[in-house]
């Protein structure tokens, strides 16, 4: 039995092309003759489809002119309509070869000459009466009103933010923040493997929870139960009972570090995501892994949950944002507009929108289909975190310690500054890892690389006169993509 000779893909493709050429080469040159009549019909149909509205008005004008001539009235009866020569088709007077009026006056014959005196049945506009093409043509031109360019709304004035308090206590990078629904305390997790609970009014330490064996990367407080949830680089997801200050549940399943978690606002489910490129949905009570959301090809850095639909939104280092149907456990759509890693996603607290952050742009989207709204450009650092409040303020924190404040509706940057580094820290420790508004939206809490927690609030003494809105829409560059 002879072995079959193996050929390269290039050789096989070339042979296939040659067989195809040999098969059809005999038909080359046997194309049907060019039919002038069919060509005229095709052009007439195409022109009618594009310029139908204009041609209808032109026909009305010609009918009115013909009627006035029959009645002996040389004046134009319908001053508001105008004739065919006034409807932006005067190029035919100079002999333009492909104008509409040329086809209207008889089309093109077999020899390429105009049949100026005959009226073809396929013409678009009935030919005007000879000798009357210029009567009163300058008095009533019909002009198409140009569309008005969409106006960019002026941003709402927001008071500038200033540093109010610096809280020290952690022994490692502070990586996550969560504010309690009652707005009395907040929790932070850090690289020292400890979860600390702080009084929001005074900034004093209330409690320390130990149990993680690696960096704590995410915390969330339940609004319906006395529970605190945490996740970390030790692959563990824990549920803490705050009445006894101890762990009561573990959620096992992640294969690598867990970077983010979110509680669904209405259903007793927990969503987590991490370095194993998956997001997992857990039944809060039974600890069951309800869904494993697979599809991302790199670390899933951020996950949020919203009540409507219901829906889970994830952002990944593979530069995509995915919207998931929580009931089916399937991806609804994948947003591929970002060009770099998506490290943070934030839901607007009152609008049906969300924003995603990447070093190239911050992008706003509309739920539930993920319709693109606008780009917010300017924060060119690695954006680790974002936060939004009901007043329309969007804050973003960078890996180099820069903080930008934006107007949510217009994307106007009304404030930017470099977060101050704690004395004794290196300049390279000026990163902002997490940020969160309190429940009132009047205080912004940030978790930073200098092992501190900083609290910002609005400047009460500022006004529109002292800090005016420098709004110059002519210089605004908004790429719609």
One Martini backbone bead per residue (centre of mass of N, CA, C, O) as a GRO file, in nm:
protein
  481
    1UNK     BB    1   0.093   0.039   0.026
    2UNK     BB    2   0.077   0.360  -0.051
    3UNK     BB    3   0.182   0.661   0.030
    4UNK     BB    4   0.067   0.963   0.101
    5UNK     BB    5   0.131   1.262  -0.017
    6UNK     BB    6   0.249   1.547   0.138
    7UNK     BB    7   0.122   1.879   0.158
    8UNK     BB    8   0.105   2.191   0.162
    9UNK     BB    9  -0.115   2.441   0.199
   10UNK     BB   10  -0.019   2.612  -0.037
   11UNK     BB   11  -0.037   2.387  -0.256
   12UNK     BB   12  -0.340   2.321  -0.223
   13UNK     BB   13  -0.448   2.603  -0.288
   14UNK     BB   14  -0.323   2.632  -0.570
   15UNK     BB   15  -0.466   2.386  -0.696
   16UNK     BB   16  -0.753   2.487  -0.650
   17UNK     BB   17  -0.726   2.745  -0.820
   18UNK     BB   18  -0.652   2.602  -1.089
   19UNK     BB   19  -0.909   2.435  -1.119
   20UNK     BB   20  -1.101   2.674  -1.125
   21UNK     BB   21  -0.978   2.813  -1.372
   22UNK     BB   22  -1.013   2.573  -1.576
   23UNK     BB   23  -1.328   2.559  -1.549
   24UNK     BB   24  -1.386   2.893  -1.628
   25UNK     BB   25  -1.217   2.992  -1.883
   26UNK     BB   26  -1.424   2.931  -2.119
   27UNK     BB   27  -1.632   3.173  -2.017
   28UNK     BB   28  -1.454   3.384  -2.105
   29UNK     BB   29  -1.636   3.625  -2.299
   30UNK     BB   30  -1.955   3.509  -2.245
   31UNK     BB   31  -2.095   3.758  -2.193
   32UNK     BB   32  -2.347   3.947  -2.188
   33UNK     BB   33  -2.498   4.192  -2.321
   34UNK     BB   34  -2.546   4.523  -2.312
   35UNK     BB   35  -2.829   4.682  -2.157
   36UNK     BB   36  -2.959   4.989  -2.177
   37UNK     BB   37  -3.243   4.967  -2.060
   38UNK     BB   38  -3.169   4.831  -1.789
   39UNK     BB   39  -2.979   5.055  -1.697
   40UNK     BB   40  -3.193   5.277  -1.683
   41UNK     BB   41  -3.376   5.138  -1.478
   42UNK     BB   42  -3.172   5.111  -1.251
   43UNK     BB   43  -3.114   5.417  -1.218
   44UNK     BB   44  -3.403   5.504  -1.163
   45UNK     BB   45  -3.453   5.340  -0.909
   46UNK     BB   46  -3.218   5.455  -0.743
   47UNK     BB   47  -3.304   5.755  -0.759
   48UNK     BB   48  -3.587   5.719  -0.639
   49UNK     BB   49  -3.486   5.615  -0.362
   50UNK     BB   50  -3.315   5.878  -0.290
   51UNK     BB   51  -3.510   6.125  -0.454
   52UNK     BB   52  -3.823   6.108  -0.408
   53UNK     BB   53  -3.908   6.371  -0.260
   54UNK     BB   54  -3.801   6.574  -0.467
   55UNK     BB   55  -3.957   6.460  -0.719
   56UNK     BB   56  -4.243   6.507  -0.623
   57UNK     BB   57  -4.218   6.817  -0.616
   58UNK     BB   58  -4.141   6.850  -0.910
   59UNK     BB   59  -4.405   6.735  -1.032
   60UNK     BB   60  -4.590   6.945  -0.906
   61UNK     BB   61  -4.464   7.189  -1.043
   62UNK     BB   62  -4.519   7.098  -1.337
   63UNK     BB   63  -4.824   7.078  -1.316
   64UNK     BB   64  -4.871   7.375  -1.236
   65UNK     BB   65  -4.738   7.500  -1.491
   66UNK     BB   66  -4.914   7.366  -1.702
   67UNK     BB   67  -5.182   7.483  -1.599
   68UNK     BB   68  -5.104   7.786  -1.630
   69UNK     BB   69  -5.060   7.774  -1.939
   70UNK     BB   70  -5.349   7.683  -2.017
   71UNK     BB   71  -5.475   7.954  -1.865
   72UNK     BB   72  -5.271   8.205  -1.931
   73UNK     BB   73  -5.067   8.195  -1.675
   74UNK     BB   74  -4.737   8.293  -1.627
   75UNK     BB   75  -4.756   8.258  -1.343
   76UNK     BB   76  -4.687   8.122  -1.049
   77UNK     BB   77  -4.904   7.946  -0.833
   78UNK     BB   78  -4.660   7.800  -0.662
   79UNK     BB   79  -4.430   7.953  -0.466
   80UNK     BB   80  -4.347   7.708  -0.259
   81UNK     BB   81  -4.223   7.495  -0.464
   82UNK     BB   82  -4.107   7.470  -0.745
   83UNK     BB   83  -3.889   7.356  -0.974
   84UNK     BB   84  -3.661   7.146  -1.112
   85UNK     BB   85  -3.432   7.372  -1.133
   86UNK     BB   86  -3.442   7.433  -0.796
   87UNK     BB   87  -3.353   7.118  -0.696
   88UNK     BB   88  -3.041   7.071  -0.719
   89UNK     BB   89  -3.039   7.021  -1.074
   90UNK     BB   90  -2.853   7.237  -1.253
   91UNK     BB   91  -2.617   7.060  -1.375
   92UNK     BB   92  -2.758   6.985  -1.653
   93UNK     BB   93  -2.707   7.253  -1.812
   94UNK     BB   94  -2.384   7.173  -1.849
   95UNK     BB   95  -2.384   6.849  -1.915
   96UNK     BB   96  -2.419   6.644  -1.704
   97UNK     BB   97  -2.419   6.301  -1.729
   98UNK     BB   98  -2.558   6.201  -1.417
   99UNK     BB   99  -2.809   6.350  -1.388
  100UNK     BB  100  -3.141   6.361  -1.319
  101UNK     BB  101  -3.239   6.541  -1.555
  102UNK     BB  102  -3.134   6.372  -1.779
  103UNK     BB  103  -3.321   6.131  -1.724
  104UNK     BB  104  -3.588   6.298  -1.726
  105UNK     BB  105  -3.525   6.380  -2.052
  106UNK     BB  106  -3.483   6.052  -2.165
  107UNK     BB  107  -3.203   5.972  -2.128
  108UNK     BB  108  -2.990   5.716  -2.263
  109UNK     BB  109  -2.878   5.601  -2.537
  110UNK     BB  110  -2.706   5.371  -2.718
  111UNK     BB  111  -2.489   5.611  -2.813
  112UNK     BB  112  -2.495   5.839  -2.562
  113UNK     BB  113  -2.738   6.017  -2.632
  114UNK     BB  114  -2.968   6.259  -2.602
  115UNK     BB  115  -3.328   6.261  -2.556
  116UNK     BB  116  -3.470   6.569  -2.554
  117UNK     BB  117  -3.777   6.518  -2.699
  118UNK     BB  118  -3.826   6.267  -2.531
  119UNK     BB  119  -4.041   6.053  -2.332
  120UNK     BB  120  -3.972   5.837  -2.100
  121UNK     BB  121  -4.109   5.583  -1.906
  122UNK     BB  122  -3.838   5.586  -1.701
  123UNK     BB  123  -3.864   5.852  -1.591
  124UNK     BB  124  -3.861   6.068  -1.313
  125UNK     BB  125  -3.922   6.343  -1.470
  126UNK     BB  126  -4.119   6.542  -1.613
  127UNK     BB  127  -4.092   6.727  -1.871
  128UNK     BB  128  -4.064   7.033  -1.948
  129UNK     BB  129  -4.164   7.296  -2.107
  130UNK     BB  130  -4.071   7.461  -2.364
  131UNK     BB  131  -3.950   7.791  -2.275
  132UNK     BB  132  -4.002   7.762  -1.921
  133UNK     BB  133  -3.747   7.720  -1.730
  134UNK     BB  134  -3.707   8.048  -1.631
  135UNK     BB  135  -3.975   8.107  -1.489
  136UNK     BB  136  -3.939   8.224  -1.177
  137UNK     BB  137  -3.668   8.070  -1.051
  138UNK     BB  138  -3.569   8.302  -0.823
  139UNK     BB  139  -3.809   8.315  -0.592
  140UNK     BB  140  -3.840   7.974  -0.512
  141UNK     BB  141  -3.639   7.817  -0.318
  142UNK     BB  142  -3.572   7.492  -0.212
  143UNK     BB  143  -3.453   7.428   0.114
  144UNK     BB  144  -3.248   7.239   0.304
  145UNK     BB  145  -3.243   7.182   0.636
  146UNK     BB  146  -3.009   7.169   0.850
  147UNK     BB  147  -2.881   6.995   1.090
  148UNK     BB  148  -2.847   7.016   1.417
  149UNK     BB  149  -2.612   7.014   1.628
  150UNK     BB  150  -2.527   6.858   1.897
  151UNK     BB  151  -2.552   6.954   2.214
  152UNK     BB  152  -2.348   7.027   2.488
  153UNK     BB  153  -2.389   7.005   2.802
  154UNK     BB  154  -2.372   7.167   3.086
  155UNK     BB  155  -2.228   7.128   3.370
  156UNK     BB  156  -2.252   7.064   3.684
  157UNK     BB  157  -2.199   7.198   3.982
  158UNK     BB  158  -1.914   7.122   4.190
  159UNK     BB  159  -1.766   7.073   4.470
  160UNK     BB  160  -1.479   7.056   4.604
  161UNK     BB  161  -1.236   6.838   4.729
  162UNK     BB  162  -1.115   6.742   5.061
  163UNK     BB  163  -0.915   6.669   5.316
  164UNK     BB  164  -1.011   6.534   5.642
  165UNK     BB  165  -0.882   6.229   5.690
  166UNK     BB  166  -0.635   6.018   5.857
  167UNK     BB  167  -0.600   5.659   5.870
  168UNK     BB  168  -0.435   5.448   6.097
  169UNK     BB  169  -0.331   5.064   6.127
  170UNK     BB  170  -0.219   4.930   5.904
  171UNK     BB  171   0.055   4.697   5.774
  172UNK     BB  172  -0.068   4.736   5.482
  173UNK     BB  173  -0.213   4.739   5.207
  174UNK     BB  174  -0.504   4.892   5.115
  175UNK     BB  175  -0.771   4.717   4.920
  176UNK     BB  176  -1.056   4.764   5.085
  177UNK     BB  177  -1.412   4.875   5.090
  178UNK     BB  178  -1.697   4.910   5.330
  179UNK     BB  179  -2.021   5.032   5.386
  180UNK     BB  180  -2.258   5.056   5.603
  181UNK     BB  181  -2.599   5.098   5.572
  182UNK     BB  182  -2.611   5.290   5.843
  183UNK     BB  183  -2.350   5.485   5.848
  184UNK     BB  184  -2.136   5.409   6.105
  185UNK     BB  185  -1.945   5.207   5.943
  186UNK     BB  186  -1.630   5.059   5.828
  187UNK     BB  187  -1.450   4.839   5.607
  188UNK     BB  188  -1.118   4.685   5.593
  189UNK     BB  189  -0.862   4.556   5.372
  190UNK     BB  190  -0.533   4.392   5.382
  191UNK     BB  191  -0.193   4.280   5.371
  192UNK     BB  192  -0.221   4.190   5.694
  193UNK     BB  193  -0.496   3.998   5.704
  194UNK     BB  194  -0.690   4.230   5.806
  195UNK     BB  195  -1.003   4.323   5.944
  196UNK     BB  196  -1.132   4.653   5.973
  197UNK     BB  197  -1.330   4.851   6.202
  198UNK     BB  198  -1.477   5.175   6.160
  199UNK     BB  199  -1.557   5.483   6.261
  200UNK     BB  200  -1.699   5.729   6.069
  201UNK     BB  201  -1.692   5.986   6.255
  202UNK     BB  202  -1.396   5.937   6.413
  203UNK     BB  203  -1.188   5.692   6.308
  204UNK     BB  204  -1.210   5.457   6.498
  205UNK     BB  205  -1.132   5.160   6.628
  206UNK     BB  206  -1.343   4.864   6.682
  207UNK     BB  207  -1.228   4.617   6.491
  208UNK     BB  208  -1.067   4.288   6.454
  209UNK     BB  209  -1.025   4.048   6.183
  210UNK     BB  210  -0.914   3.714   6.192
  211UNK     BB  211  -0.828   3.446   5.910
  212UNK     BB  212  -0.659   3.524   5.702
  213UNK     BB  213  -0.351   3.419   5.502
  214UNK     BB  214  -0.398   3.675   5.319
  215UNK     BB  215  -0.480   3.907   5.125
  216UNK     BB  216  -0.736   4.140   5.136
  217UNK     BB  217  -0.962   4.220   4.848
  218UNK     BB  218  -1.266   4.186   4.981
  219UNK     BB  219  -1.569   4.368   5.085
  220UNK     BB  220  -1.902   4.306   5.239
  221UNK     BB  221  -2.225   4.437   5.334
  222UNK     BB  222  -2.518   4.352   5.458
  223UNK     BB  223  -2.864   4.477   5.450
  224UNK     BB  224  -3.021   4.202   5.590
  225UNK     BB  225  -2.765   4.112   5.751
  226UNK     BB  226  -2.511   4.034   6.005
  227UNK     BB  227  -2.298   4.049   5.750
  228UNK     BB  228  -1.959   3.965   5.644
  229UNK     BB  229  -1.769   3.978   5.348
  230UNK     BB  230  -1.478   3.790   5.225
  231UNK     BB  231  -1.167   3.816   5.030
  232UNK     BB  232  -0.867   3.647   4.886
  233UNK     BB  233  -0.543   3.520   4.807
  234UNK     BB  234  -0.637   3.233   4.961
  235UNK     BB  235  -0.923   3.149   4.809
  236UNK     BB  236  -1.117   3.284   5.014
  237UNK     BB  237  -1.463   3.277   5.134
  238UNK     BB  238  -1.627   3.475   5.379
  239UNK     BB  239  -1.855   3.456   5.666
  240UNK     BB  240  -1.953   3.703   5.897
  241UNK     BB  241  -2.062   3.727   6.228
  242UNK     BB  242  -2.131   4.030   6.401
  243UNK     BB  243  -2.240   3.908   6.676
  244UNK     BB  244  -1.961   3.709   6.707
  245UNK     BB  245  -1.703   3.756   6.535
  246UNK     BB  246  -1.730   3.511   6.314
  247UNK     BB  247  -1.701   3.239   6.126
  248UNK     BB  248  -1.973   3.053   5.940
  249UNK     BB  249  -1.861   3.060   5.631
  250UNK     BB  250  -1.758   2.875   5.337
  251UNK     BB  251  -1.640   2.929   4.990
  252UNK     BB  252  -1.574   2.673   4.772
  253UNK     BB  253  -1.375   2.692   4.429
  254UNK     BB  254  -1.147   2.857   4.390
  255UNK     BB  255  -0.816   2.838   4.221
  256UNK     BB  256  -0.759   3.134   4.316
  257UNK     BB  257  -0.747   3.441   4.358
  258UNK     BB  258  -0.964   3.676   4.519
  259UNK     BB  259  -1.065   4.014   4.412
  260UNK     BB  260  -1.394   4.004   4.413
  261UNK     BB  261  -1.712   4.128   4.552
  262UNK     BB  262  -2.084   4.076   4.553
  263UNK     BB  263  -2.401   4.182   4.647
  264UNK     BB  264  -2.717   4.125   4.613
  265UNK     BB  265  -2.984   4.341   4.681
  266UNK     BB  266  -3.235   4.098   4.671
  267UNK     BB  267  -3.060   3.844   4.668
  268UNK     BB  268  -2.915   3.548   4.826
  269UNK     BB  269  -2.631   3.637   4.672
  270UNK     BB  270  -2.290   3.569   4.565
  271UNK     BB  271  -2.020   3.747   4.405
  272UNK     BB  272  -1.719   3.623   4.246
  273UNK     BB  273  -1.368   3.705   4.164
  274UNK     BB  274  -1.061   3.616   3.965
  275UNK     BB  275  -0.760   3.453   3.855
  276UNK     BB  276  -0.940   3.208   3.713
  277UNK     BB  277  -1.143   3.361   3.501
  278UNK     BB  278  -1.387   3.379   3.708
  279UNK     BB  279  -1.730   3.371   3.807
  280UNK     BB  280  -1.918   3.332   4.113
  281UNK     BB  281  -2.218   3.181   4.235
  282UNK     BB  282  -2.374   3.208   4.557
  283UNK     BB  283  -2.531   3.059   4.812
  284UNK     BB  284  -2.548   3.200   5.113
  285UNK     BB  285  -2.661   2.950   5.284
  286UNK     BB  286  -2.555   2.669   5.130
  287UNK     BB  287  -2.275   2.723   4.961
  288UNK     BB  288  -2.349   2.707   4.671
  289UNK     BB  289  -2.248   2.669   4.332
  290UNK     BB  290  -2.452   2.784   4.101
  291UNK     BB  291  -2.234   2.952   3.925
  292UNK     BB  292  -1.999   2.945   3.644
  293UNK     BB  293  -1.845   3.218   3.489
  294UNK     BB  294  -1.745   3.168   3.164
  295UNK     BB  295  -1.495   3.355   2.919
  296UNK     BB  296  -1.268   3.463   3.032
  297UNK     BB  297  -0.890   3.505   2.974
  298UNK     BB  298  -0.866   3.655   3.255
  299UNK     BB  299  -0.863   3.838   3.505
  300UNK     BB  300  -1.121   3.912   3.739
  301UNK     BB  301  -1.134   4.230   3.896
  302UNK     BB  302  -1.458   4.283   3.859
  303UNK     BB  303  -1.777   4.291   4.048
  304UNK     BB  304  -2.132   4.335   3.987
  305UNK     BB  305  -2.469   4.399   4.122
  306UNK     BB  306  -2.809   4.402   4.006
  307UNK     BB  307  -3.152   4.401   4.036
  308UNK     BB  308  -3.208   4.417   3.751
  309UNK     BB  309  -3.344   4.110   3.571
  310UNK     BB  310  -3.084   3.992   3.662
  311UNK     BB  311  -2.732   4.116   3.712
  312UNK     BB  312  -2.395   4.068   3.592
  313UNK     BB  313  -2.076   4.246   3.617
  314UNK     BB  314  -1.762   4.225   3.434
  315UNK     BB  315  -1.404   4.280   3.474
  316UNK     BB  316  -1.103   4.247   3.274
  317UNK     BB  317  -0.769   4.180   3.160
  318UNK     BB  318  -0.896   4.119   2.858
  319UNK     BB  319  -1.062   4.402   2.792
  320UNK     BB  320  -1.345   4.312   2.908
  321UNK     BB  321  -1.707   4.325   2.923
  322UNK     BB  322  -1.959   4.146   3.111
  323UNK     BB  323  -2.296   4.031   3.069
  324UNK     BB  324  -2.514   3.860   3.299
  325UNK     BB  325  -2.738   3.603   3.344
  326UNK     BB  326  -2.841   3.489   3.645
  327UNK     BB  327  -3.048   3.269   3.575
  328UNK     BB  328  -2.873   3.120   3.336
  329UNK     BB  329  -2.552   3.165   3.340
  330UNK     BB  330  -2.507   3.378   3.100
  331UNK     BB  331  -2.392   3.556   2.837
  332UNK     BB  332  -2.513   3.841   2.681
  333UNK     BB  333  -2.245   4.029   2.660
  334UNK     BB  334  -1.955   4.177   2.490
  335UNK     BB  335  -1.724   4.433   2.571
  336UNK     BB  336  -1.458   4.560   2.333
  337UNK     BB  337  -1.358   4.871   2.361
  338UNK     BB  338  -1.129   4.810   2.515
  339UNK     BB  339  -0.752   4.801   2.522
  340UNK     BB  340  -0.744   4.746   2.831
  341UNK     BB  341  -0.755   4.683   3.140
  342UNK     BB  342  -1.024   4.599   3.359
  343UNK     BB  343  -1.046   4.709   3.711
  344UNK     BB  344  -1.330   4.874   3.704
  345UNK     BB  345  -1.671   4.881   3.841
  346UNK     BB  346  -1.961   5.107   3.834
  347UNK     BB  347  -2.257   5.193   3.979
  348UNK     BB  348  -2.523   5.379   3.962
  349UNK     BB  349  -2.739   5.461   4.223
  350UNK     BB  350  -2.991   5.574   4.009
  351UNK     BB  351  -2.898   5.494   3.743
  352UNK     BB  352  -2.908   5.285   3.438
  353UNK     BB  353  -2.578   5.259   3.499
  354UNK     BB  354  -2.226   5.226   3.393
  355UNK     BB  355  -1.870   5.196   3.470
  356UNK     BB  356  -1.546   5.169   3.306
  357UNK     BB  357  -1.193   5.099   3.377
  358UNK     BB  358  -0.906   5.227   3.195
  359UNK     BB  359  -0.612   5.353   3.070
  360UNK     BB  360  -0.763   5.476   2.815
  361UNK     BB  361  -1.065   5.470   2.952
  362UNK     BB  362  -1.373   5.592   3.049
  363UNK     BB  363  -1.683   5.412   3.042
  364UNK     BB  364  -2.018   5.442   2.942
  365UNK     BB  365  -2.326   5.262   3.026
  366UNK     BB  366  -2.626   5.091   2.933
  367UNK     BB  367  -2.880   4.936   3.063
  368UNK     BB  368  -2.877   4.588   2.984
  369UNK     BB  369  -2.703   4.587   2.695
  370UNK     BB  370  -2.453   4.788   2.680
  371UNK     BB  371  -2.474   5.082   2.590
  372UNK     BB  372  -2.306   5.329   2.459
  373UNK     BB  373  -2.227   5.667   2.564
  374UNK     BB  374  -1.919   5.746   2.681
  375UNK     BB  375  -1.623   5.915   2.707
  376UNK     BB  376  -1.360   5.946   2.968
  377UNK     BB  377  -1.097   6.161   2.942
  378UNK     BB  378  -0.748   6.184   3.120
  379UNK     BB  379  -0.696   5.920   3.290
  380UNK     BB  380  -0.378   5.775   3.223
  381UNK     BB  381  -0.372   5.583   3.433
  382UNK     BB  382  -0.405   5.326   3.643
  383UNK     BB  383  -0.731   5.232   3.708
  384UNK     BB  384  -0.848   5.086   4.010
  385UNK     BB  385  -1.090   5.298   4.081
  386UNK     BB  386  -1.441   5.368   4.169
  387UNK     BB  387  -1.698   5.632   4.227
  388UNK     BB  388  -2.055   5.697   4.301
  389UNK     BB  389  -2.312   5.941   4.322
  390UNK     BB  390  -2.625   6.106   4.329
  391UNK     BB  391  -2.486   6.394   4.234
  392UNK     BB  392  -2.281   6.318   3.984
  393UNK     BB  393  -2.017   6.186   4.102
  394UNK     BB  394  -1.698   6.089   3.965
  395UNK     BB  395  -1.446   5.874   4.088
  396UNK     BB  396  -1.083   5.836   4.038
  397UNK     BB  397  -0.814   5.595   4.087
  398UNK     BB  398  -0.465   5.568   4.086
  399UNK     BB  399  -0.147   5.411   4.088
  400UNK     BB  400  -0.011   5.722   4.133
  401UNK     BB  401  -0.232   5.898   4.322
  402UNK     BB  402  -0.453   5.989   4.139
  403UNK     BB  403  -0.737   6.222   4.133
  404UNK     BB  404  -1.064   6.218   3.984
  405UNK     BB  405  -1.329   6.448   3.899
  406UNK     BB  406  -1.664   6.396   3.772
  407UNK     BB  407  -1.919   6.448   3.552
  408UNK     BB  408  -2.138   6.216   3.462
  409UNK     BB  409  -2.302   6.339   3.217
  410UNK     BB  410  -2.037   6.492   3.061
  411UNK     BB  411  -1.726   6.434   3.159
  412UNK     BB  412  -1.630   6.656   3.348
  413UNK     BB  413  -1.330   6.787   3.483
  414UNK     BB  414  -1.327   6.954   3.808
  415UNK     BB  415  -1.096   6.759   3.944
  416UNK     BB  416  -0.739   6.738   4.043
  417UNK     BB  417  -0.505   6.517   4.226
  418UNK     BB  418  -0.255   6.443   4.461
  419UNK     BB  419  -0.213   6.222   4.686
  420UNK     BB  420  -0.102   6.221   4.992
  421UNK     BB  421   0.176   6.113   5.157
  422UNK     BB  422   0.287   5.948   5.407
  423UNK     BB  423   0.506   5.996   5.632
  424UNK     BB  424   0.778   5.774   5.529
  425UNK     BB  425   0.699   5.729   5.247
  426UNK     BB  426   0.707   5.642   4.938
  427UNK     BB  427   0.628   5.755   4.626
  428UNK     BB  428   0.541   5.459   4.523
  429UNK     BB  429   0.301   5.474   4.766
  430UNK     BB  430   0.061   5.639   4.572
  431UNK     BB  431  -0.173   5.437   4.576
  432UNK     BB  432  -0.508   5.355   4.462
  433UNK     BB  433  -0.732   5.077   4.532
  434UNK     BB  434  -0.984   5.218   4.685
  435UNK     BB  435  -1.337   5.336   4.672
  436UNK     BB  436  -1.595   5.512   4.878
  437UNK     BB  437  -1.904   5.603   4.943
  438UNK     BB  438  -2.119   5.694   5.142
  439UNK     BB  439  -2.461   5.689   5.190
  440UNK     BB  440  -2.473   6.015   5.139
  441UNK     BB  441  -2.223   6.121   4.942
  442UNK     BB  442  -2.017   6.323   5.132
  443UNK     BB  443  -1.806   6.081   5.153
  444UNK     BB  444  -1.466   5.983   5.080
  445UNK     BB  445  -1.310   5.663   5.064
  446UNK     BB  446  -0.964   5.557   5.083
  447UNK     BB  447  -0.732   5.309   4.961
  448UNK     BB  448  -0.379   5.276   5.030
  449UNK     BB  449  -0.022   5.223   4.992
  450UNK     BB  450   0.045   5.385   5.280
  451UNK     BB  451  -0.160   5.238   5.497
  452UNK     BB  452  -0.409   5.425   5.446
  453UNK     BB  453  -0.703   5.618   5.532
  454UNK     BB  454  -0.906   5.838   5.339
  455UNK     BB  455  -1.101   6.138   5.396
  456UNK     BB  456  -1.346   6.303   5.202
  457UNK     BB  457  -1.477   6.638   5.136
  458UNK     BB  458  -1.657   6.900   5.087
  459UNK     BB  459  -1.634   7.235   5.019
  460UNK     BB  460  -1.816   7.473   5.192
  461UNK     BB  461  -1.673   7.752   5.074
  462UNK     BB  462  -1.755   7.691   4.801
  463UNK     BB  463  -1.824   7.831   4.470
  464UNK     BB  464  -1.896   7.950   4.156
  465UNK     BB  465  -1.696   8.190   4.192
  466UNK     BB  466  -1.437   8.038   4.308
  467UNK     BB  467  -1.535   7.766   4.120
  468UNK     BB  468  -1.555   7.759   3.814
  469UNK     BB  469  -1.676   7.655   3.507
  470UNK     BB  470  -1.452   7.529   3.255
  471UNK     BB  471  -1.637   7.557   2.969
  472UNK     BB  472  -1.513   7.402   2.648
  473UNK     BB  473  -1.658   7.243   2.388
  474UNK     BB  474  -1.454   7.302   2.147
  475UNK     BB  475  -1.223   7.120   2.312
  476UNK     BB  476  -1.387   6.871   2.311
  477UNK     BB  477  -1.294   6.520   2.311
  478UNK     BB  478  -1.519   6.270   2.177
  479UNK     BB  479  -1.504   5.938   2.147
  480UNK     BB  480  -1.706   5.730   1.945
  481UNK     BB  481  -1.688   5.362   2.050
   0.00000   0.00000   0.00000
